[in-house]
């Protein structure tokens, strides 16, 4: 039994999602929200290690055909204000630098809320002919938005510390549209490696990225039934190219505007990872991204050193196979150690005591609660890796089952209103802007957009009554 002092930092139940989430960020040492600027947090070392492993996945997916780069944080007002529709979408969120030291600046400088207006003046210089296309670049940077709504760590911030934004340029609109599809599929794969299923939908025209022809978004259903937008891909067409005069010379010597895309993911992916998989004991992390993949806890009865020596040997073997392993040989009781590492989401715990050594075996406990005995021989590492793969499948299937349980096709406004209180309503919709706005007003939720894939049986739009096989997801959003 865990002693009282080992229970003092116990989390609120996950059913109380808001309190659970904020306490877990602190107890598991993900981010510290006590920084003295609203909406800005500090990554703990453990949290930053988690962030690094997560972002390594997206880098691997992009590095196949993208080049990583970095553009300046400051954007001259003269460049920032060029694209009217884009600026209208961000004008209330911009931080402005007006002085250098004590001297007023001749031109105000914006802290980037996003980097289109920083990057595209340079693309005008880089792109000359069709031989320069397609161009695909990305950066992982901090962005700043003067968020006036209620801020939430990793979810709604004034400094987004880990914004991965990709920008591409193509010869034709069709090639750019194909790149958007590629981006969406890579994002789906990114989240699948995190064992997170997503909803994919085309955002309605009034909710697309400012300056885009259209936007595709990925959403995760959070434990309280609200949705969190965790990735977007935008077809920009020639809108920005015309503003910034980004042209190329085609095979016939004619100047043409490039067609562009952009797509991004922020640290909201970490928020989704924590929220989707975590439980009443703390984090539950997939093997690939866990800062500590295996923790070894000695169970001391009798003489200490022989047990510790066996633990050290196993730790060395695991480290030799590039497994991130920690031997917890401190003075705490085993129960306190179990609690500590469960809070941090370690996928596999190994317990080794005198009986295990006698039986030439180890006891492992997966973070999903599965307990097994494995042989303490050359098969051990491969057996642990197999358990890691099994845990990955369990986490994804469990998350998929939860997501599916939270989505319901509705046939009335009353049913839609009820459904969005705890999940996502799939609502028959004719596709018109007028009916879309009316749905949002009458259901009291956001219209996420058209699901991709299967159609619904013929039903009638809940506003105008027109028969349609189209629909939209509706949900309360973070």
N, C-alpha and C positions, 0 to 999 in steps of 0.2 A: 504494500500500500504506500502511495506517495504521501510524504509527510506534509503537514500544514504549510510549512515555509516553502515547500516545493510547489504549492498550489496558489501562492499569493498573486502571481502575475497572470492567472487564468484569464483567457479571453472571454468577452461576452459571447453568447451563442451566435452562430452565423445567421440565424433567423433574424437577429437584430443587425442587419447588414451594415448600416452606417457606423454604428459604434464598433462593431467587429472589425471593419475595414481600417478605421483610424487607429484602433489599438494594435492591430497586427502590424501596421507599418512601423509603429514604434517598437513593439516587443520583438519583432523579427529583425529589427535594425535595417529597414529598407530606406526610408527617408526620414529626416528630422524636420518637422514643420515649424520649429521655433525660430527660424531666421527672421530678423526684424523687418521684413518687407512682405506685405500681404501677397499671397499667391506665389511665393518663391520658397523652395525647400532645398535642403542639403542632402545629398546622397551619403548614407553611411558606407563604409568600405564594403560590407557584405552586400548591401543593396546595389552598389556600383558594380560589384563582381557579377551579380545576377544580370544587371543591365548589359554588361559587356558580352556575356555568353549569349544573350538573346540577340543582340545586334550583330554578333558574328554570323548568325544564320542568315539574316537579310543581306549582309555583305557578300556571303558566299553565293546567294541566289542572284545578286546583281552583277558580281564581278565576272560572270560568264561573258557579258557583252556590254557592260557599262564601265566607265572610268570614274574613280572617286576623285573628287577635287574639293576646293574650299574657296568660297567667295567672301568678301568683306561683310562685316556686320552692319556698317553704316551705309545708308543709301541717300544720295543727294535728293533734296526735294524736287529738283528739276526733272530727275529721272522717275522718281516715285509717282509724280502727279500726271504722268503722260497718259496712262490708260484709264480712262474715266470710269468705266464700269468696274474695273478691278479696284480702283481707289475707293469708289463708293461703298464697296463691300468691307473695306478695312479702315475707313477714315476715322471712325470713332475708337479704334483700338491701337492707334499708333503712339509710341513714345517718341518725342522729338528731342534731339540735342540742339540747343540753341547757342551755347557758349563754348569756347575753347579757353579754359582758364577763366579769366575775367572778361575776355573780349567777346562781344557778340559775333557770331558767325555770319558771313555774307550770305551763305545758303544754309538753311536748316538741314540737319541730317536725321533721317529716320532710323531707329533701331528696327531691323527687319522684322515684320510680322510674318513674312514669307518672302522668297527670294527672286520671284520673277523679275521685278524691276531692278534687281542687282545683277542678275545673270544675263538678261537679254541684250543690254547694250554691248556686252562682250561677245555674245554670239554673232552680233552684226559684224564684228571684226574677225571672228574665227571662221565663219562660213563664207566661202567664195564661190565654189562650184558644186555640181552634183557629186563630184568625187569626195566631198567633205561630208556627205550624207550617207546613211543616217548618223547623227551624232547623239550619243547617250552618255550623260554624266549624272552623278549624284553626290550629295554631301550630307554629312551628319553634323548638325550645328545646333546652337541655341537660337530661339526666336522669341520675340517679346510682343505681347498683346495686352493692352490695357483692359483686362477683363473686369467688367463691372458686376457680373453675376456672382453668386456664391461660389468661391473657389474651393476646389477639392484636390488634395495631393494626387499627382500623376494623372488627373482627369481634367480639371479645368484650372489652368495656371496663367500667371502673368509672365513667367519665364518658362518656356518649353525647352528643356535642356537637351533633348535628344531627338530633334526633328530630322528624320531621314527624308530628304526631298530629292526626287529624280526629275530631270528635265531632258527631253529628247526633241530632236528636229528631224523632219522627214521631207521627202520630195512631194508627196501627195497626201491628201486627206485620208485616203483609204489606208495608206501605210501607217499613218498616225493612229487611225482607229484600230488597226491590228496591234499596234504597240500597247494601246490601252488594254486590249484583251490579254496580251502577254503579261502586263503588269498585274492585272487582277488575278490571273492564274498563279503568279509567283507569290502574291500576297496570301492567296488561299493555301499554297504550299507552306509558306512561312508559318501561318497559324496552325496548320496541321502538324508541323514539327513541334509546336507548343501544345499539341493535343487540344486545340481549341477550334470547334466548328463555328462558322460564321454565316450570317445572312448576307447575301449579295443582292443589291438592288440598284436600279437606275434612279437617281434622285430626280424629283420633280423640277420643272424648269425654274420655279422660284427659289429653289434651294441648291442650285448648282453653284460651283465655284465661280466667283466673279470674273467674267471674261472668258468663260469656257462655252463651247458648243453644248457639251453635256458632261455629267459627272456620274461615275460609278462608285458606290461606297460599300464598305464591309462593316457590319455591325455585330456586336456580341450581346447576347441577352445576359444581363447581370442577375445575381441571385434574387433581387427584389422585383424582377420582371421588367425593369427599365432597360433600354438599350444604350450601348456605348459605341459610338462611331470609332472604329479602330484602324481605318485605312480608306484612302480615296484615290481615284485615278480620274484625270480630267483630259478630255479632248479639247484642246485650245484652238485647233484649226489655224487660220491665218490672223486671228484677232490681234495677238501681240506682235506678230511679224510685221503687220502693217504699221503698228504704232512705232516700233523700234527699227523699222526698215531692214529686217533680216531677210535677205534675198540670196538666191544662188543662181548661177548660170547653168542652164540645162544643156543637154547634148547638142541643141541647135543654136546655142549662143544667146538664147533669150533669158532675161532676168525674170525670175519667178519668186514669189514668197514661199518660205518654208511653212510647213504645217507642224504644229508642236503639240506635245503632251507634257503633263507633269503629274507626279503621283507621290504621296507621302504617307509616312507612318511616324507616330510620336511615341513617347513613353506611356501613352494609353495602353500600348500592348503589354506593358508590365502590370498595369492596373487590371487588365483583363485576365492575365495569367494568375494573378493573386486571387481575384474574385471568383473565377470559374472553378479552380481546383481546390482552393483552401477549404479547411474544415474547422470544427470547433477547437482543434488542437493547434492550428496555425497554418503555415504554408504547406502546400503539397506541390512539389516541383518535378517536372519531367527531368529525366536523367541528363539530357543534353545540356540543360542550362543551369543545373544546380551548382552553386559555388562549391559545395561539399557533396560529392556523390555517394560516398560511403563513410560512415563513422564507425569506428571500432570501440566498443565499450567493454573493458575488462570487468568480469564478475569475480571479485576477490573473495575467496574463502581460503584460509590458511596462508601459506607462503605466497607473497606477492610477486616476487621477481620472476619465477618461472612462467607465470601467466603473462606478465608484461612482455617478457622476451618473445613468447609465441605471437602476441599481438603485434609487436614491432616487426617481426618477420613477415607476417601477412600484410601489414601496411606497406612494407618495402616491395613486396611482390606486386601488389595492386598499383603502387606508384610507378613501377616499372612498365606497366601496361597503360600508362597515361591516364589512370583513374585518379580523380581528385579525392584523396582519402585523408581522414583526420583520425588520429588516435587520441581519444579522450582519457588520459591517464591521471586526471586531476583527483582531488580528494572528495569531491561530491559523491553522494550516494548514487547508485545506478538509476533510481527513479528520477532524480533531478536531472541527470544527464539525458535520459530518454526524453523528458519533457523539453529540455533545451533544444535538442536536435530535431525533435518533431516540430517545434515552433518554427524552425528554420527550413523545414521542408526536405530534409535529407532523404533521398529515395530509398537507400538501403542502410540498415543498421546491423552490424555484426556484434553478437554477444559471445564472449569467450570466457569460460570458467573452467574449473578443474575437471568437471564431468565431460565437457566438450573435448578437452585435451586428451583425456583418457580414451574417449571414443573416436579420436582422430576426426572430429567433426566441428562445425561451427553452427550456431543458431543465427539465422538472418530474419529480420523483420522488415518487410517493405512498408513504405509510407502509407499504403492503402490498407495496412493491417494484416496482410498475409504473412504468416510465420512458417518458416521451413527449416529443416536441418540439411546442411550441405557438407559434402566430404571435404576434409582439410588436406587436400592434395593438389596435384597439378591441374585438376579439373575445376578448381574453385573459381578462378577468374572467369572462365567461360560460363560457368553456371550463374555467376552474378550478373554478367552481361545479358544472359538470357532472361533473368528476372527483370532487368531494366527494360528490355523490349516488351515483356509482358505488362509491366506497369504502364508503359506508354499506351498500349492498346486499351487497358482498363480505363485510364484517365480520359482518352478520347471518346470511348464508347459511353462512359458515364456522362460526359459533358454533352454528347450528341443526344442522348436520351433526355437529358434535362431540357436542352434547347427545343427539341421536338415537342415536349410536353407543354411548352409555353406558347406555342403557336396554334391558333385556331382560325379556321375559315368561318366567318360569321355571315348571317343573312339578314341582319337588322341593325339599326343604329343602337338600339338598347343593348343588343348582344355585344356590339363593338365597344360601347362604353364600359360594359362590365368586364370584357376581356382585357382591355388595356390597363385595368387596375392592377393586374398581376402578370401580364405577359404581352404578347404581340397578337394583334388582330389582323387577319388577312381579309381585306374588305373589297367586295366587288366595286369596281370603279370604271367609268367610261373613258377616263383619261383626260377629260377636259379640265382646264385650270379652274374654272368656276366651280365645278363640282368638287375638285380637290380642296379648295379653300373652304367650301361649305362642310366637307367631311371633317377637316381639322377643327372648325368652329363647333360643330355639333357633337363630335365624339370627344373633344377635349384632349387630343393627343396629336403628335406630329405625324405627318405623312412621310414615311421613309422613301417610298417609291416602288416602282414595279419590280416584283421578284423576277429573277432570271431563271429560265427553264420551263417547267411544266405550266400549262394553262389550267384554269379552273373550269369546271363544267359551266355551261351557259347559265348565267345568273343576271340579275338586274342591278344596275348601279344604284346604290342606296340613296342617292340624291335625286337624280333625274328619272330613274326607272328604265333607262335604256338598256336593252339586253347586251351583255358583254361577256367575253371570256377573259377580260383583263381584270387585274386586281392590284392592290397596293398593300404593303405592310404599314400598319399604324402602331405607334407605341409612344409611351412617355420616354423622353430621352434625357441623358445626362448632358 
